[in-house]
Amino acid sequence: MRQDHLRRFALARRAGVRISMGTDIGGYGDTALELELLVEVGLSPSEAIEVCTRRSAECMRLDGQVGTLEAGKQADLLVVDGDPPADICILRRREALALVMQAGVGYAGRLAHALT
């Protein structure tokens, strides 16, 4: 089934279909895996991250509230030890997750305690 999803995604992309984050490419709730799959079908890591953030907010018509790091917007933030545009797979490595913030509060990661 995964190969079928990947093939159909590639066809949709070539046809110019707007892409947003979801579970339709085969990640099924594992957002970091879905980012890897987006890269596997031809997006650059930076494009995949943008699909997960800005583009998904736009498709849901929530881009005035979320999707980018801007003053006045709600945001969750993930800080990693590494360079996701150079290696999108780093987002699945738990040891690389330095900080997870939800609604401005440090939630997980070794840097979360530094924010309290």
C-alpha positions as CSV (number, residue, x, y, z in Angstrom):
1,M,0.0,0.0,0.0
2,R,2.8,2.4,0.8
3,Q,4.2,2.2,-2.7
4,D,0.8,2.9,-4.2
5,H,0.5,6.0,-2.0
6,L,3.9,7.2,-3.0
7,R,3.2,6.7,-6.7
8,R,-0.2,8.5,-6.4
9,F,1.5,11.4,-4.5
10,A,4.1,11.8,-7.2
11,L,1.4,11.9,-9.9
12,A,-0.6,14.5,-7.9
13,R,2.6,16.6,-7.5
14,R,3.4,16.5,-11.2
15,A,-0.3,17.6,-11.9
16,G,0.2,20.7,-9.7
17,V,-2.0,19.6,-6.8
18,R,-1.5,21.7,-3.6
19,I,0.2,19.6,-1.0
20,S,-0.4,19.8,2.8
21,M,0.5,17.6,5.7
22,G,-1.8,14.7,6.5
23,T,-1.8,10.9,6.7
24,D,-2.5,10.3,3.0
25,I,1.0,9.5,2.0
26,G,1.5,6.6,4.4
27,G,3.0,8.0,7.6
28,Y,-0.3,7.4,9.5
29,G,0.3,9.7,12.5
30,D,4.1,9.8,12.3
31,T,4.7,13.3,11.0
32,A,8.5,12.9,10.9
33,L,8.1,9.8,8.8
34,E,5.7,11.6,6.5
35,L,8.3,14.3,6.0
36,E,10.8,11.6,5.0
37,L,8.2,10.2,2.5
38,L,7.6,13.6,1.0
39,V,11.4,13.9,0.4
40,E,11.4,10.4,-1.0
41,V,8.8,11.4,-3.7
42,G,10.8,14.5,-4.7
43,L,10.4,17.4,-2.4
44,S,13.5,18.9,-0.9
45,P,13.7,18.7,2.9
46,S,13.0,22.4,3.1
47,E,9.9,22.0,0.9
48,A,8.7,19.1,3.1
49,I,9.0,21.3,6.2
50,E,7.1,24.1,4.5
51,V,4.3,21.7,3.5
52,C,4.1,20.6,7.2
53,T,3.8,24.2,8.4
54,R,3.0,27.1,6.2
55,R,1.2,25.2,3.4
56,S,-0.9,23.1,5.7
57,A,-2.0,26.2,7.5
58,E,-2.9,27.9,4.2
59,C,-4.9,24.8,3.0
60,M,-6.9,24.9,6.3
61,R,-7.3,28.7,6.0
62,L,-5.6,29.1,9.3
63,D,-2.5,30.8,8.0
64,G,-3.4,34.0,9.8
65,Q,-3.1,32.2,13.1
66,V,-0.5,29.4,12.6
67,G,2.0,28.0,10.2
68,T,4.9,30.4,10.5
69,L,6.9,31.9,13.4
70,E,5.6,35.4,13.5
71,A,4.5,37.8,16.3
72,G,0.9,37.3,17.2
73,K,0.6,33.8,15.8
74,Q,0.2,30.6,17.9
75,A,3.2,28.2,17.5
76,D,4.6,25.0,18.6
77,L,8.4,24.7,18.1
78,L,10.8,21.8,17.7
79,V,14.5,22.4,18.3
80,V,16.9,19.7,17.1
81,D,20.6,19.1,17.3
82,G,21.3,19.0,13.6
83,D,20.2,20.4,10.3
84,P,16.8,19.1,9.1
85,P,17.2,20.7,5.6
86,A,20.4,18.7,5.2
87,D,19.1,15.5,6.8
88,I,15.3,15.3,7.2
89,C,15.7,11.9,9.0
90,I,17.1,13.7,12.1
91,L,13.5,14.6,13.0
92,R,12.8,10.9,13.8
93,R,15.9,10.6,16.1
94,R,14.6,11.1,19.6
95,E,18.2,11.8,20.9
96,A,18.3,14.8,18.5
97,L,15.2,16.4,20.0
98,A,16.5,19.1,22.2
99,L,13.3,21.0,22.9
100,V,9.6,20.6,22.1
101,M,7.5,23.6,22.9
102,Q,3.7,23.7,22.8
103,A,1.9,27.0,23.0
104,G,5.1,28.7,24.2
105,V,5.7,26.2,27.0
106,G,8.7,23.8,27.1
107,Y,7.2,20.4,27.0
108,A,9.9,17.9,26.3
109,G,13.6,17.6,25.5
110,R,16.7,18.2,27.5
111,L,16.4,22.0,27.1
112,A,12.8,22.1,28.4
113,H,14.0,22.4,32.0
114,A,16.0,25.5,31.1
115,L,12.8,27.4,30.3
116,T,11.2,26.9,33.7
